[in-house]
Amino acid sequence: MQKNQIDPVTGLDYPDPDVIRVEDTYYMISTAMHFFPGGEILRSYDLCHWEHMSYVYDRLDSTPAQRLLGDQNIYGKGMWAASLRYHKGIFYVCFAANDTGKTYLYQSKDIEGPWRKGYIDGFYHDGSLLFDEDGRVYIASGNTQISVVELKSDLSGPLEGGLNRVVVNDDGNPQLGYEGAHFYKINGRYYLFLIHSLRDRWRRVQACFASDSLEGEFTGGDVLNDDIGYCGQGVAQGGIVDTPCGQWYAMLFQDRGAVGRIPILLPVTWEDHYPVFGRKGTSAVEFTVKSTRPEHRYTLLVQSDDFRVSQSEMQSKRKYGSYGLKSCWQFNHEPDLAHVFHDHALGIWRLENGKVCGNLTQAANTITQRMFFPKCSAEITVDGSGLKDGDHAGMCALQEYYAMAAVTKQDRKFYLVMSGVEDVDGCKKNEITYECIALDSAVVKIRLEVDFTNGKDEAVFFYSLGTKGAGRIWRQIGIRKKLRFTLGHFAGCRFGLFSYATMQTGGKAGFCDFIRQDFL
């Protein structure tokens, strides 16, 4: 029996979660945004501990923006709020991508894939699929006005003459109207779980509306308005799931500042066929969750990496993603593999600068890992000996207002810089170099420490030269940089390993011995 309190589940940025159970196994999917591979599915046997299971896609449509060509990108867009369902032996993943304006439908007989790509005609914001007992299929979606649309039997688009109606609306909400639909039929009744904000101030609130029929009136209201004691940030948007023993739980998320939106688990009970979240809509409750496989040992969602991989290890779909890296890594955008080189035997990750770009956010082939709440750190050894003038290679705290420490080459000499983006003159974002030091060697070990405790949201960089092991000396470079969660990227801050050129292509950088620590 796993004793638990309402608290962050993964400590990592997995927003807009949707959860299902298939026999004794729980699966969860969340928003992927601009990261590739995308559509990450997690697995659990107790709803508290999670591990990577699969990615749904390596690429979407390989548009110029998805590939970071020129100055184009899909920050703050990409895949949002997927719906995960299992019906008659088939897994379904449905989501809309805000850069292409399309609704995607992936299907597989195996949760590990391969996944067959398709589309649903139309754009269904935060769509949620429902397979009814009579064989009909519906999708609930929308923002402020929530619609239920009946789909064709092959799910390719709306059924001509089928149900298509607005069932709930939040017109006039000056903050956030209803969205984030999660659609269920439970014991003969239809339930719509939604997120919105309080009207008098920004705060996420969970709501539920129910009806005895899809043609009838959906009635209900807010079912959770609580910050679980954290900085006034509400908890909302996500799915509900039952256990084999008939207990119910909700997996929602809470804003935790720059680290992102973290899943929150809480119990759900039923009174008069209506859900009660926590204890009468508050988090003042302790509860237990029973594991279906208590002997199972979970693989960490984020990990250190020596970049050494044997051929036998690479055959594991779960441990190693489609690009040959551990599954805990994702590229910032769709990668250009012609400029990526992985020496599995020596444990070196090499990047070649195949494009000239203005700053870090347009750097191709940046690999990322989620940061951990409340504190975490990472170290990396960077070999910049192959850089050309104007190149930068190093580690960053990746977000719109990023911070980075990088080896750079200027006038044939090597330097280490700590830089970041700040608002200038109130609104214009500029990259500022806070400190620059000359290097005798192009090989540097960089350390990044981040503290998200109670909204502190600070990153600080250190570097080390020469001495190894316990005798290593670390020196701070630059400032304590304030991090910010913004709609510009709409994703939690991540560790990123990058190399980019500002003057000419062809420069190269090597990375080895990524070591991270996470602190509760």
C-alpha positions, 0 to 999 in steps of 0.5 A: 500500500503506497501512502500518499498526500496531494503533492507533485507526482513526477516533479517534472513538467508534464502538463495537460495529462490524460490517464487511462488504465488497461487491466493492471497498467496505467498510461499517461500522455501530456502536452509535447509542444515543440519537442521531438520525439513527441507524444511521450507515454508514461507507464505506472502501476500505482499512479504515483511512480511513472516511467517512460513507455513510448513516443508516438511520433518522431516527426509530425509534418516536417514543416520549415518551422518544425525543423527550425529553418531560418528564423522559423520555429514552433515555440508555444505551438506544436502538440497540445493536450492529447487524448489517450484512449483504448478501445477494442484492442486499439490505442488511440492518441488524438491531438491538435497542433497549433502550428499546422492547424490540424487534428492528428489521430494515431493508432496502434495495437501496441502501446510501444508502437508502431503508431499509424498516423492519420487526421481528423478533418477539422481543428479540435482544440483540447479534444477528448475522444469518447467511444460509446457502447452503441459503437458511435464515437464523439469528440468534445473540444473547444475554448469557452464554448465546449462542443460535442461532435459525432465522428464518422466510424473511421474517425476521419471527420464529423459524421454528416447529420450527426450530433454537433452541439455546444453543451457548455460555455463560459462566455464573458470570462475575462481570464480563461474560459472552459477548455481542456476537455476530458470526456467520459461515460460512467455508469450510463452518464456523460461527464465533461471535466474542464479547466477555467479560471476564476473570473475576478482573478487568475487561478486555475479551477477544475469544473465538471458537467454531467448529463444523462444523454448527449442531447440533454442539458449538461449541468454542474460547476466547479469541483476543485478550487484549491492551491494545495498550499502552494503560492496561490496556484490552482490545480486543474486540467486532466483526466480521471481513472479508476483502479481495478478495485473501483477507486477513482483518482484524478491526475491534474496539474499545477503551475510551479513557476519556471519549472513548468506544470507538474502533475498532481494526483488526488482521490475522487469519490462520488455523491449522487452520481457526481464527482467530489475531488479531494475532500469536498473540493479541497486538498485537505485529505490523505489517501492511499494508492494500491500498486498492482505490481508492488515488486516493480522497479521504475526507470527514472524519467530523467537521468545522467548519461555517459552517452555510451550505448551498446548495440544490444541496448539500442534495441530497447524501444523503451530505454532508447528513443528513435534517435539513439539517445536515452528516452529521457532526451528530446530534441528542441525541435525536429533534428537535422541528423546530418549534423549529429554524430554519436560515438557510442563506444567513446561516449561522445555526443557531437554536434556540427553547426549546419546553419547560421543563426542569431541566438540559442533558440534557433540552434538546431539539434539542441537536446533537452531534459526536463528540470526537477522541482524543487531543485536540480543541477547538471554537469557536462564536459564541453570540447569546443576545440572544433569551433569556428569564430562566432560559434557557441557550445555549452549548456543552457536553462532553455526557455524564452528568457534563457540562460547559458554558459558556453565555450565560444571562439572569437578572433581564433581565441577561446572564451567562456561566456555566461549569457541570458535574455532579458527585457530591455526598455520594458519589452524588447528581448535582448541577449546580454553577456554577463561575464566572459573569461579567456580560456587556455583550453577549449575543454571545460566542465560546466555546471548549472544549478537551479532552484525553483523553491517557492517561485525562486526560479534562479539559475547559476552557472559554474565552471571547472578547469584541470583537476578532476574528481574530489579535488575539482574546483568550481568557480561561478561565472556570471549572475544568478539569472531569474527564470520565467515561465512564459507563453512564448515557449509555454513549456517548463525550463529544461537543461539543454546541450547546444552548439550554434554558429553566428558567422559560418557553418562547419564548426563542431563541438563534443559533449560527454559525461552528463551528470544530473542531481535532483533534490527534494 
